[in-house]
């Protein structure tokens, strides 16, 4: 797996907007983020520049407008971050992580049922002759 750029929490908020709406221009990113954060437009522009410098975003200039497109795929980034979390805090053992959540009653009944469905789907994929 290729090394992905280190993205701060603030930069991640910008990336979520770009992933969802790309290609997206500076004004649209700013409009969306000023609705959900207390950031000033200059802060958002700085975060966009940082993400370009880190290789997470690219842009095309259309007149006086910058239009951004992600270079990092959301699924790939989230997978890498969740894997790093699992490795760091649970020594890579997902059963330990789930056990910790279950012991603290932090999973809802719906979440537990979703996990059961995911796991039963995985079992059926690995069972010969079942699809």
C-alpha positions in Angstrom: 0.0 0.0 0.0 1.4 3.4 -0.9 2.0 5.9 1.8 -0.7 8.5 2.0 -0.2 12.1 3.1 -0.6 12.9 6.8 -3.8 14.9 7.0 -4.8 16.9 10.1 -8.3 16.8 11.5 -9.1 20.3 10.0 -7.7 19.2 6.6 -9.8 16.0 6.9 -12.9 18.2 7.2 -12.0 19.9 3.9 -11.2 16.5 2.3 -14.7 15.2 3.2 -16.3 18.2 1.3 -14.0 17.7 -1.7 -14.6 13.9 -1.8 -18.3 14.4 -1.7 -18.6 17.2 -4.2 -15.6 17.0 -6.5 -14.8 18.7 -8.7 -15.5 21.7 -6.5 -14.3 25.3 -6.5 -12.9 27.3 -3.6 -16.1 29.3 -3.2 -18.2 26.2 -2.9 -15.8 24.6 -0.4 -15.8 27.8 1.7 -19.6 28.1 1.6 -20.1 24.6 2.8 -17.5 24.8 5.6 -18.6 28.2 6.9 -22.0 26.6 7.5 -20.6 23.8 9.7 -17.5 25.5 11.3 -16.5 28.8 12.6 -13.6 29.0 10.2 -12.8 32.2 8.2 -12.5 31.9 4.4 -8.7 32.6 4.6 -8.4 29.6 7.0 -10.2 27.4 4.4 -8.0 28.7 1.6 -4.9 27.9 3.7 -6.1 24.4 4.4 -6.8 23.8 0.6 -3.2 25.0 -0.2 -1.8 22.7 2.4 -3.7 19.7 0.9 -2.4 20.6 -2.5 1.2 20.8 -1.2 0.8 17.5 0.6 -0.4 15.8 -2.6 -3.9 15.1 -1.4 -5.6 17.5 -3.8 -5.0 18.9 -7.2 -6.6 21.9 -8.9 -7.2 23.5 -12.2 -7.5 27.2 -12.6 -10.6 28.2 -14.5 -10.4 32.0 -15.0 -10.0 33.3 -11.5 -11.5 30.2 -9.8 -9.6 27.2 -8.5 -11.4 23.9 -9.0 -10.2 21.0 -6.7 -10.1 17.3 -7.3 -8.8 14.7 -4.8 -5.7 12.7 -5.5 -6.3 10.5 -2.5 -9.3 8.2 -2.5 -11.6 8.5 0.5 -11.9 4.7 0.9 -8.2 4.2 0.8 -7.5 7.0 3.3 -10.1 5.9 5.8 -8.9 2.2 5.5 -5.3 3.3 6.2 -6.4 5.4 9.2 -8.7 2.7 10.7 -5.9 0.1 10.2 -3.4 2.4 11.9 -5.9 2.9 14.8 -6.5 -0.8 15.2 -2.7 -1.5 15.1 -1.9 1.2 17.6 -4.5 0.7 20.2 -5.5 -3.0 19.8 -2.3 -4.6 18.4 -4.1 -5.2 15.2 -6.7 -7.5 16.8 -10.2 -6.5 15.8 -11.7 -9.0 18.2 -10.1 -7.1 21.1 -11.4 -3.8 19.8 -15.0 -5.1 19.5 -14.7 -6.7 22.9 -13.8 -3.4 24.4 -16.8 -1.7 22.8 -19.1 -4.5 23.9 -17.9 -4.4 27.4 -18.5 -0.7 27.7 -21.9 -1.0 26.2 -21.0 1.6 23.5 -22.6 -0.3 20.6 -26.3 0.1 20.0 -28.4 -2.9 19.3 -28.6 -1.8 15.6 -24.8 -1.6 15.4 -24.5 -5.1 16.9 -27.0 -6.4 14.4 -25.2 -4.7 11.5 -22.0 -6.4 12.7 -23.7 -9.8 12.8 -24.9 -9.3 9.2 -21.4 -8.2 8.0 -19.8 -11.2 9.7 -22.4 -13.7 8.4 -21.9 -12.3 4.9 -18.1 -12.8 5.3 -18.7 -16.4 6.4 -20.9 -17.2 3.4 -18.3 -15.7 1.0 -15.6 -18.0 2.3 -17.7 -21.1 2.4 -17.2 -23.2 -0.8 -20.2 -23.5 -2.9 -22.1 -20.6 -1.3 -22.5 -17.2 -2.9 
